[in-house]
Amino acid sequence: MSYRLYVRPVPPLADPEQNPEAQAYNWVLHDASGDTQARGVGDSQFDIEQTLGQNALENVLLIGLIPGDEALFCVADIPAKQSRFIHQALPYAVEEQIAQDIDTVHLALGKHMDEGFRVAAIDDERMAQWVSLFSGWEHARLDAIFPDAALLPTTEGGWSVCIDGDTTLMVSDRGEWLSMHSANLGMFAHTLAVPPSEEVVAEMPVSLYATEEEFNLHESVIGELKAPGRLTVRRETLELMPLELLAHAHHHHLSSPINLCQGKFSARSNKASPFKPWKPLVAVAAVWFGVQVALEIGMGLYHERQANQLEEQAMAVYREAFPGDRRAHAGNVRRVIEGQLRVAGSDGPDLDFISLMKYTGQEYSELPSAQSVTFNSVNFSRSRGELVVDVRADSYDRLSTLRNGLANQGLEAQIGSVVNESSGARGRLTVSGG
C-alpha cells in the first residue's frame, strides 16, 4: 500500500543549512485510499521519522509544502506542442513577469489552459534549500514540493480562501495562488470587487475555509471580505488544521498544483533504486562474465585451430604412406586405416579367392535391399589377385554402395563396363587386396 506524508514547515522557518533539526512541522499521513492514519502539529523531523518506523512504514512518498509566497505564478503563452521546444522557449515566455535574472530562477511547468501554460517560478538557490530540507528522511523519499496555497480546492469562477492564523492562503479557479497577511484580506477583497470596465458586474463566488476559532478571531476581516457586495462568500468550517484540507484536496484532485520538483530538481532523477546497493556487485559480475565469455571464445578458437593443424598433419602422414589413395580425407581416414589394417592382419598383402568372397559377401548382406542386387557370375584370377563379379542391380546406386563398402574395408574395388537398362544397371565389379 502506498502512503503519502504531507509535511508543512511551521513558521518561523529555521535555516535549512545551518540548523535544519530546529525546524518544526505540521504533518499528516494518508494511506492509499486518502484516509488519515496519523497527524502531528509542531513535531520535529526525528519525531515524524520515529512514527513511521514504529508503524513499519518504508518508502513513504513525502510531499513538502512551502509558503505560497516562495514561488510566483506565471503564464507562458507558447504555441509549440512538443515538450522539448516548450522547455526551450519557457524562460523567454515568462522573463518579463519575473523581477530577477531569469538565469537564477527555477521554472516548473504546469497544465495548459486557454491563456497558455501555468508556470511556477522560484529562486534557484532557494529551491535547492527546500529540496535539501525535505530529502534524506528515514522511511520516506521526496516525491513532490508544492506551494501550500496551490493545494486549496478551487472554486469555479471565483476564489478559495483559507485563513491560517496570521497567514491567508488564496487560489483562483485558474490555479493562481497567493499568500498574504490575514490583515490585508479586506484590501484584496476590494480589489476583487472592482470589475474590469469592459465586463458586466457579476457576483464572484468565494469559498472561505477556517476553523471556528479562526472565524471568531478574524470576524472583522471576514466582514471586510463581504462588504464590497460583489463577492458571494460561502463559509466552510474546518474541524482540523488547514494542512488536512490541503492534503484532502490534493489526494482527490480538487486542485491542480504545480510540482516544483522538475528538471534538475526532479525527485525521480534522485530516487534511490532498490538495486543501488547491489550495483558494485552487479558490475563485478558483469565484468567477470564478459571476461569468462571472451576466454571461452578464445579457447574455443585456439582448440579449433589446433585440431585443424593435427588433421593436416595426420593427412600429410597418410598421403606419404599411401600416395595413390584419393578417397581418404580427415573425416574417414581412421575408418579406412582400420579396414586396411584388418585386411592386412587377417589375410596379408595377397588375398585369395575365399577371403575376397568373404568380404564381398559381407558387404552384399549389409546392403539395405540385398534382393535387388544379383551376382550373375564370379571369376578369380590368382595371378592378379582379383575377384571379378558380373553383378546386376535395380539402380547404379546399389552398385556404388557395394563398391564403397568394400573400399571402406581397405580393399581395392572398381566397377567397370556399366550398362544402364530399363530394369536397372549391370556392370563388372573388380575386387582386389589393394
N, C-alpha and C positions, 0 to 999 in steps of 0.2 A: 504494500500500500504506500502511495506517495504522500508525504506530509509536506506542508508548507509552513515556514516560520516567518511571520511578518514582524519586522523589527524597526522601531522608530526611536531615534535618539531623543532624549529628554533635555530641553534647554536647562542650564547653559551648556553649550557644546564644549567638550574637552578637546585639547589639541591632539589630533589623531596621530601625530608623530612623536610628541614629547611624552604624553600621558594618556594613552588610549584606554588603559584599565580603569581610569576615573570616570569614564563615560557611563551614564545610566540610560536604560532603555525601557520603553513600554513595548510589550510584545504579546503576540497571540499565535497559537499553534493550531492549524487546521488539518484535518485528515482529508482523504481524497474526496469525500462527499461534501466538504465545506463545513463540517461541524467543528466547533471549537473544542479542543481537547485539553488545552492549558492556556493560561494567560498570566501576565505579570505586569506590575507597574513599578518603575524606577529600579529595576534589577540590573545587576552588572552582567557582563558577558560570561563570567565564570558561573554565576547563578543559573543563567539560561542553559549553558552547556551541561551543567550538572543535572538539570531537569531532563534534558534529552537523554543523557546517559543512564539515568535511573529508570527511564522508560524503555531502554534498549532500542532507541531510535538511531539509525545511521543514515547518512547521505540525505538528510532533510534539505529541501530546497529553501534557501534563505533569500528573502525578498526585503531589501533595505529601502526604507522610506526616508527621504531627506527633506528639509524645509523647502516649501514651494518657491521661495524667492531665490533659491540657489540656482535654479535653471530658468531660462527665458523661453517663452513660447513664441515661435516664428511660423511664418507661412512662406513656402517656397513654390513659386509658380514655374515649374519645369515641364516643358512639353514632351520631353523624352519618356520612353516607356521602359527601356532596358535599364536594369539595375546599375550596370557599370557606368552608363552615361549620366544617370541621375546623381550618383555619388560624386562624379567628377564636377557636375555643374552646381552641386549643393552650396559650396562656400560662396560662390558668386551670387547665387539667388537670394541669400539672406544677409549678405555683408552689410547692406545699408541699414538693417534692422538691429544691428549689434554695435554697441558703443565701445568696442575694443578691437584690437588687431585680430582679424579673423584667423590668423595662423596660431593664435594662442587659445582658440576656442574649440571645444569638442562638440561636434554636431551629431545628434541622433535622429534618424528618420522615422516618422510615424506614418499613419494611414493617409491615403489620398482623399481629399474632399473637393467640393466644387471650386474653391478658391485656389487650390494647389495642395502640396504635401504639408502635413503638420510636422514641425521640426522643434526639437528641444535643444537649446544651446547652453553650455555650461563651461566655465573656465577649465582649461585642460589640467592645470595643476590641482585645482580643487577637486576635480573628478578623480584624479589619481589618489587623493587623500581619502575620499569616500570609499573607493574600491579597496584600499588598504584597510580601512576600518571594518568593513564587512567581510573580508577574506580571512582564511585561515582558522575559522571557527571549528572546534571539535564537534563531530557528529553532524555537521551541516556544511553545505557548499553554496557559494553565492550563485544565485540564478538570475536576479534582476535588481535594478535600482530605479526607483520612480520618485518624481516629486510628489510629496504626500497629497497636495491638493488635487492632483490629476486623477487620483483614485476615487474621488467623490462620485456617487451615482449621478449621471447627467439628467437634467430636466429639459424635456423637449420644448424648444422655442424660448428658453429662459436660462436661469442660473440656478446653481445649487450652492448653498452657503452653509458652512459648519462652524459654529463658534466653539473654539477650544481654548478656554482661558483668555489670555491676552492676545491670542492669535486667532484670526478668522481665515478659513480656507474657502476658496471660491473656484468654481469651474463653470464654463458656459456650455451650451449644447453643442458647440463645435469643437470642444475639447480644450479651450484656452483656460489655463489655470492662473490663479492669483493667490498670494498670501500677504495679508496686511494686518496691521494692528487693529484690534476689535474696536477701538475708539474711533477709527476712521470709517467704519462701516456706513454711518449715516451720510458722510460726504460722498461715498461711492454710490449710495442709493440715489442721491440727487443727480449724479451723472447718468445713471441708467434711466432715470425718469425723463430725461430730455431726449426726445426722439430726433432723428435727422430731419432736416427741413423738408426733404422730398418725400417723407413717409407719412402715412396717416397714423395718428396717435392710436395706439392699441395697448391693451394690458399685456404686461410681461410676467409670466409665472416665475415665482421664486420659491424653491424648496429650502426651508430653513431647518437645519439639524442642530440640536444641542440637548444637553441633559436638563432636567427640570431645574437643577441648581443654577446652571448657566443661564437659562431663560430668566430666572428671577434676578440674577446678578446683573444682567445686561438688558433689563426691561426698557430703559431709556434709549439705548442704541437700537433695539428692535423697533421701538416706536418711530424713530427716525427713518428706519427702513420702510415702514408702511406709510409715512407722511406724504410723500410726493403724490400718491394716488394712482400712479400708472402701474405700480407693482402689485401683483396679487401674491401675497405671502402665505405659504402653507407650512405650518409648523409640524415638525416631526421630532418627537421626544425620544432621546436615546436613553436606554436603560444602562448601557455600559459606556466605556470610554470610546472616543471617536475612532481610535485605531480599528476597533472591531467593525465599525461601519465601512471603513476603507477596505479592510480585508474581505468583508462580505461582498462589496460591490465588485472587487477585482475577481473573486472566485466565480461569481455569477455573471460576469461580463456586462455589468451595468455601467461600466466606464471604459474609455479607450486610452489608457495612459501610454506614454512613450517610454520604452525601456532604454535607459541611458547606457546600458552595457552593450555597446556596439563597437564595431571596428576594433581598434587596438585594446579596448576595454571589454571586449566580448567575454562573457562568463564561460561560454562554451569553448573558446580557444584556450582558456586557462584551466578547464575542468580536468581534474586528475583522472587518468584512466585506471580502472581496476587492475590492469595488467602492467602498470608502470613499474611496480617493484620487481617484476619479472623480466623487464626489458634487457638488463645486462645478461641474464642467463640465456634468454632467447637469442641475443646477439652472439654469444659464445657458441651456443648450439648450432646456429645457422652457419657460423664460420667453420666449425668442426665438420658439419655435414658437407659444406662446399669442398673443404679440403679432402674429405673422405671420398666424395664422388670423383673429384679430379684424380685422386690417387688410384681409384679403381679403374677409371678410364685409361690412365697412363699404363697401369699394369696389364690391362687387357690388350692394349696396342702393343706393348712390349712382348707379351707371350705370343700374340698372333704373329708378330714379325719373326720371333724365334722359331715358331712352328713352321712357317714358310721356309725359313733357311734350312731347317732339318729335313723337310720334304725335298728340297732341291738337292741337298747333299745325298740323301738316300737314292734319289733317282739317278744322280750322277754315278754313284757306285753301281747301281743296277745296269745302267746302259754301258758302263765299262765292262761289266761281266757278260752282258747279253746285247751286243751292239746291233744285232739284227731284229730284235723284238721291238715292234712299234705299237703293240697292243697295250702294253702296261703303262699305267700312269699312277700318280700319287694315290688315287682313290682305290685301285685294285692291285697294286704291286704286291701287297702282302699275300693276298689270295693266290696270285699267280705263282709266287715263290713257293708257297706251301704246297701247291699242286705239283710243281716241278720236283720239289724235294721228296714228296710222297711217291711220285712215279719213279724217281731215281733210286730211292731207298728200297722199294719193293721189287723192282724189275731191272735195275741197272740201266745203262745208257741204251741198250738194244732190246726192244720189246718183241716178244714172239707173238704168234697168232692168238694164243689163248689170252694173253694179257690185254692185247688191243681189243679183242672181242669183249673182254670183261668190262673195260671202261666204256666201250661204245654201247653195250647192252645196258650198263648202269645209267648212262645219260638218256638212253631211249626210254627206260622205265620211269624216269623222272619228268618226262615231257607232260605238260598239262593234259593233252589228249593224245595219248600214245597210239590209239587205234587209227588216228588219221595219218600215221606215218608207217610205211611198209618197206621192208628190205626185199628187193627182187633177187639180188644175187650178191654173194660175198666172195672176194678173191684176196689172197695174201701172197705177197712177194717176199720171200725170205731174204733175197739178196738186197733188196732195197729197204726191208723192214717196214713195209707199208701194207695197210689193210684198205682195200678198195671195196666200197659198198655201193651198189646201184640202188638208190633209195627214191621213193615216191611219197609225196605229201600233198595235203589239200591246199597248201599255200607255201610260198617260198619262206615265209616267216618261220614255219616249223623247221625247215631245213637249217635256217640260220641259227635258230635256238639250239638245235642239236650240235652244230659246229661250235658255237660259243661255249657250250657246256664242256665239250672235250678240250677246248683251248684253255678254259679255266682250270682244268685238271693238269695243265702243264704239257699237254700233247700238241703236236702239230696237226691241225685239221683244216682241210680246204674242201670247197665244193666247186666242182667244175662241170662243164657240159650241161648247164642248166637249160631245161626246155620248159616253157610255160604252156600248159594245155588248158582246155576248158574245164577239166576236172581237177586241176591243181598244177603242181610243178614236180618235175623229176630231174635228178642230177646224179653226179658221181661224188661220193664223199670219200676223200683220201685221208687216212689217219696214220700218223707215224709217231715214234717216240720223241721227236723234236731234236 
